[in-house]
Amino acid sequence: MKNVSIIYPGERGDVCAVRNVSLDVAPGETLGLVGESGSGKSSLASAMLGLLPAGARIEGSVHFEDRELTALGEDERRRLRGSAIAAIAQDPFTALNPVLRIGRQMVAFQHCHREMSKAQRWRRAIDMLEKVGLSDPETRMRQFPHQLSGGSRQRVAIGAALLAEPRLLIADEPTTALDATTEAQILAIMRDAKAGFTGATVFITHDISVVSRVCDRVAVLYAGELLETGPVSAVLANPQHPYTKALLECDPARIDRPTRTLPIIPGTVPAPTEPRNGCSFAPRCRSAFGPCATERPPLAACGRDWNSACHLVTA
């Protein structure tokens, strides 16, 4: 993605949900997209999948291999989805057909492997369900989605996406609706799946602590803007943007003393329709100074493959 902005039509004029974001992810790499609700994460995922709603407008370039996705017609985008590009949804129940058995859907998800017989695809699906930690996969293949728990449905969704052998996998908050134990199991499955997966992965989450378990690089979004991007280990150990630092301070896992109140970031996220002159985080930032209110900071290098949009970096 290069200089991507995503604009939705609104009753009182256009709403800019994503502003001038540039990102890339390489084969074999997992990029974590982190941000609060409304930060633009899902809009970026929809742009990658070609699933933005009617009326939405993309400015900039969304490039996949040798194709400019914004220039493709709906038929071409549909052919890419489920084969070259696959997604794991936040709610697997909406991604699975409720009236079809799991096995029938797992076989159908392998439509790109037309050289295989139905029996071969059935066997391959069973092997995949076993790989993603689903007990008694033969029985599961004959069940309907409503007969599985939320964690089991998410395992099916992960397995279905991997069966297509995509070159780009987009996981949109795949653990949000799960309890802590199941979340840890799903993250372990995704981490283990990386070993045999050569495609690129974009992992979307609002929980910055999750990225350390599955991602190689992280991109931090706020109010539709990219504030920091870099290697996970470096960014989490020494964040260069005050917003990244504040997110980490709010992570319960990093609180080393008993407390009745969790840390919060004071203030509110600016509305997409609000005019912005300076840094979008400045009104909530403890480190804000003179130019923050009037000048929008550019992404500036603060290390190898590491950039931060903060005046403190260039001061």
N, C-alpha and C positions, 0 to 999 in steps of 0.2 A: 504494500500500500504506500502510495506517495501523495502527500498533501491532500488527504481525503477529508472532505466535509460532507455531512449528511443532513439534508434539510427536509423537514416535513411541513406540509401545509397546515396552517392553523386558522382558527376563526378570526383572529386579529392580526394575521400576517404569518409569514414563514417562521418556523421554529428550527434553529440550528442545533441539532443534538450532538454532532461531532464536528470539531473545528480543526481543520488542517493537521490531521494526524498522519504520520509516516511510520510504518512498521514493516519488518520483514522477518521471516522464519525459514530456516534452512531444513533440508531433508535430514531426518534423524534427530531433530531438535524439538524441544517443547518450550513454547513461549507462554508465559502466564500473563493474562490480562487481568489486572486488579483494580477495583474501584467500587465505590458505593453505588446504590441504586440510582439510576439516572446519569451515570457517568459516561454512558455511550458504549458500554461493552457489548450489549446484545445488538445494538445497531450495527456495530462493526462486524459481528458474526453474521448478521443477516445480509450485509453487503457482500461478504465472502461467499455466502451460499446463494446469492441472487434471490433472496426472499424478502427484500424490502417491500412494504405495502405500496399499493397503487398511489401515485401522487408524490411519493418520496423522490428526492433528487440527490444524485451523487455528483460531487465535484472532485476532481483529482483522478488518480489512476489506481485500479485494483488489478494487479497483474498476477496470473497463476501460470507458471511455466512459460510457454510462449504465447499465452492468450491474454488479451485485455478483457476482463470479465464484464466491464461496464458496456462493452460494445457488442456483447453476445445477445442473440434473441432468446426468447423463453425456451424454445425447443432445445437449443444448444446448452443452456444452463441446466435444464432438466436432465440431459444426458450426463452432464458432469456430476450432478448430485447423486450420491449413492454408489458411484463408481470411483471416479478420481477424487471427489470431495465427499466426505461423509461427516455426519454430526451425531453427537450424543446429547440428547435433550435433558433439560433440568427435570422434567416430569416424564419418565419413561412410559407412563400409562397413556399419555397423549401421542407418543411416538409409535405405539404398538396398536394394531387393529384389534379392538375388543372382541370381535366376533370370529376371529380366526385363531386356530391353535398356534402355539409357539413354533412348532416344527414347520408348519406350512409357511410361516413368515420368515423363518431362518433360511429355508430353501429359496424363497423368493428374493431375499436380500443378496443372493449370490448370482443374480441375473447376468453379471459380467463374466461369469465362468460358464459360458454356454457349451464349452467342450466337455463338461462333466455331465454324467448321467444324474438323474434325480437321486438314485441310491447313493452315489458318491457325495453329492451335496448334503444329503441327509446325514451321512456318516461324518462329514466334515463339520456340520453344525453341532453334532453331539460332542465331538472332540473340542470344539471351541467353548461350548457351555461348561465342559469339564475344566478347561483352561482358565476360565474366569471364575471358577470356584463355586459353581452351581452343583449341589448334590443331586445324585440320581438323574442325570441329564436325559436319559431315555424316557423317564416318566414326565419330566418337564416338557419335553417336546410335544407331548400329547395333551398338555393342559392349555387353558385359556389364560390371558394376562391377569384377569381378576382373581385367579386361583393362586397367584404368586404374591409374596410380600413385596413391599417397595424396594428393598435391597435386592431381592431376586430379579425383579423386573429391570432394575438398573444394570445388573449383570448381563441380562439378556440383551439390553440395548447396547452395551459395550461390545459384547460378542458379535452382535449383528453388524455393527460399524466396522469391526476388524475383519469380518468375513469378506467384505468387499475389497479388502487390501487397498484402501485409498492412499493417495499420495498427499492428501491434506485431511487431517482429522480435527474437527472443531468440537470441543467438549464445553457445553454451555452450562456452567454451574451444576455439574453432575452429582454433587453430594449435598446440595442445599437442603433437600427435603428429608435427609436421612439422620438417624440418631448417631451419636458420636462413635459408637462401636462399629456400626455398619459403614459410616464414613471412612474410618480407618481401614476397613477391609477393602472398600472400593478403591481408595487411593493406592493401597498396596497392589491391587490388581492392575491398575493403570501404570504404576511404576514398573511392575514385572513385564507388562505387555510391551514396554518400550524396547526391551532387549531384542525382540524379534520383529520390531516394526521399523521400517526404513523411511516411512513418510514423515512429514512435518506435522506437529500438533500445536493447536492453539487451545490453551486451557483457561477458561473464563471463571473467575471467582470474585466474591466480595471479601473473602477471608485471606489476608496476606500471609497468614501462617501456613496455609495449605501449599503455597507455591514451592516452599522449600522441600516438600516431600516428592514433588513430581516434575518440577520445571527446571530448565537450564538457564533461561533468561526470564526477566520480568519487565512488564511495562505497566506503569501506574497511571491510571486515568482519573481525572477529576473534572466534573462539569463539562464533559465532552472534549477535554484537552489532555494531551500527553504531557505529564510533568516529569517523569523520570523513567529511564529504561537502561538496563544493564544486566550483567551476570547476577543470578540469584544470590550466590554466596556473598558477593561484594555489596550489593544493594542492601541486603538484610543485615549485614554486619556493620555497615557504615553509611546509612542513607544520606544522600546529599540534598534532597528536597525536604523542606519542613513538613509537607503533607505526608510523605512516605514515613518520616520519623514519627509523626502523630499517629498514623495507622498502626505502627508497630507498638507504640506505647499503649494503645487500646486493646492489644491482643492479651486475653486473659492468661494464656500460657506463659507470658513473659512477666507476669506479676509475681514477685517472689515473697510477698508477705500477705497474711490474711487481711481482707478488706470487705466492707459491706457495700461499697460503691465502686463501680468500674470506671476507669478514666473515659472521658468523652472529649470530642473536639468541639469547643464552643462555637455557636453560630450555625448558620444554615448554608446549604449549597445554593449558589446563585441560580435563578431560573434561566432556562435556555433563551428566554426572550429579553433578559436584562442586558442592557448595553454594558460592554466591558472595555475599559481603557487600559488598565494595568494587568497585574497578575490576578487570575480568577480566585486564587486562594488567599490573597492579601487580607481581606476583611477578617479572616479567622486565624491568621498566622501570627505567632508570638515573636517571630523574627523580622516582621515587615519593617521596612524603612523607606525613606524618601521616594525613590523611583518605582517602588512596588505598586503604588496607587495609580500611576500615570503611564508607565511603560510596560508593555507586555514582554517578559523575558524570553529570549530564544533558547532552544535546546543547545546547551553548551557542553563540550567534552569535559568530563571530570575523571576520566580513566579510560582504560582500553575497552572499547565497545560499550561505553558507559556515558550517558548524557543526562543532564538535569536542566529543567527550565526554571532557573532561580537566579535572581540578581546576586545572591551571595556567592554563587559559583564564579561569576565574572568580576565581582567587586575587587 
